[in-house]
Amino acid sequence: MFKRIDAAADLIRFTFEGQTIEARPGESIAASLLAAGVPALRETPVSGAPRAPYCMMGVCFDCLVEIDGVPNQQACLTAAKAGLVVRRQRGARPFDTTETEAGQ
Amino acid sequence: MSAAMHDAVIIGAGPAGLAAATRLAGHGADAVLLDEQAAPGGQIYRGIETCSPALQQSLGPDYAHGAGLAAAFRASTAAYRPETAIWQVTPEGEIWTKHQGRAGLVRARHIIIATGALERPVPVPGWTLPGVMTAGAVQILLKSAALLPEGLVLAGSGPLLYLLAAQSIAAGAPPAALVDTTSRAHERAALRHLSALIHAPARQMLRKGMGLKAAIRRAGVPVFRHAEALRIEGETEARAISFTSGGQRHRLETRLIALHEGVIPHQQMTRAIGCAHEWNAAQHCFQPVLDEWGQSSVDGILVAGDASGIGGATVAETSGQIAALAVLHHLGRLSATERDKLAAPYLAMRRKQLAFRPFLDALYAPRPEITTPPDEVMVCRCEEITAGMVRDAARQGAQGPNQVKSFLRAGMGPCQGRVCGPVVASILSDALGQDPQTTGYYRIRPPLKPITIGELADLDQG
């Protein structure tokens, strides 16, 4: 869908679902994933439909991913950094009862 | 809360915010610019400080103008806090922020909201499929990440569509096709506004538009005019777009589609503060009620740039200057006479810059296919609510967008109604037979951006 204008020399690397993704320092995670040809970043909580970045400016929230274990992060507003562990956000967050009890 | 009180906080680092902050600092005011992005420019000048000279050439001289604006701001004494999300602004001048996972509070006597525009939702069948983006999104990828679209089909109406086509051509990636949905009726209606061409900025804009269209023709990009009944096909991602043009059904195979039907003011923040809004029938959108300085119905809250009503980048820069001069007067740094003398050329310039707007508004007005889509089309992308479900809610007695929200959860997903708000409101006003002002809009509540309890607990009162 997208190709890089120039072959950047100083690419950094992070992972998405275990796959190595190359990124230009300073670009958003969403941009790196689109450049790598990743089709969908999340599955909706309602029907499980695949979604990908739509607005690229923080409005639509269709690029939500999990970054280093923290869910609901906007991939279009988060800069790519070396070593990040990014995962697809799948449906609704599970309700963890043990966590709730521990918090009481 | 004991956070320091600033003279002025400006929210948004696009042309309006940069101009306002630079002007305020130039007169010695203690001004702080907060912005969600990592670098100045907003969306229109996105990536202006890091863009390569070759790419800047492809993006054109209007884009390059942003470099001077960003440089002047950098050279000013205005404080700059990038990568700062704002999740609440109160009428009392409290701005609640989030930066690197930490909540914070900033206080100001005056707030200039310069949060710009967002693209009008384009609810057509299949618009939620991966591979379908807004034209603005594709342009942001070009500006900020030097990514070229491959096999792109542009579909919709409005200047940005032609600009993106010409920019992609110049950067070496001509689009596969341009599907223009501007209707014959709108072309005729626009002709009535050609008298605006007595103003130089209007002539300049028309020349630019004709230049873009010529570049698209020269590149041999197929253009389908007066297109309607758009439909995007695909199971798990976009595979093709079909539409009617010239009395014939067409189908183009593509994996990348950019939709665009103009831009509207980003009203999330002004709504949440409680500023009064009014329906702009010419631009088919709500905008805050403002005086000529940008002062809203809430004391101390001003709005500049496209968030105050769509005028484009040059008008935004001018209105940023005007709002800043108003604030400088309120701060006692300029007398009324000094303010009026400094503002006079900007007020005159803005009138000329806005002269071509009625032509553009008439030509690129949204068609009913977009504002009142067929029943099966999804309108709330987050909660997966269709136009038909909204109409059912109206039949069951929902009197406005907020009741539809309670009935269906439309507008209650992660985007908090930013995308579906305009279309849910227009479907309802049509179904209820009301004018849009009577139907109204979602009530927007904080937090405007998601924030965790942990981030709140870590409050930074700097």
Interface residues (C-beta under 8 A of the other chain):
Chain A: M1 F2 K3 R4 I5 D6 R24 G26 E27 S28 A31 S32 L34 A35 P39 A40 T44 V46 S47 A49 P50 R51 A52 P53 Y54 C55 M56 M57 G58 V59 C60 F61 D62 L64 N72 L77 A79
Chain B: E36 Q37 A38 Q43 T50 S52 L55 A85 L118 E119 T128 L129 P130 G131 V132 M133 T134 G136 A137 I140 L141 S144 A145 A146 L147 L148 P149 E150 G151 A171 G172 A173 T236 E237 R255 L256 H266 R381 C382 E383 E384 G413 P414 C415 R418 V419 P450
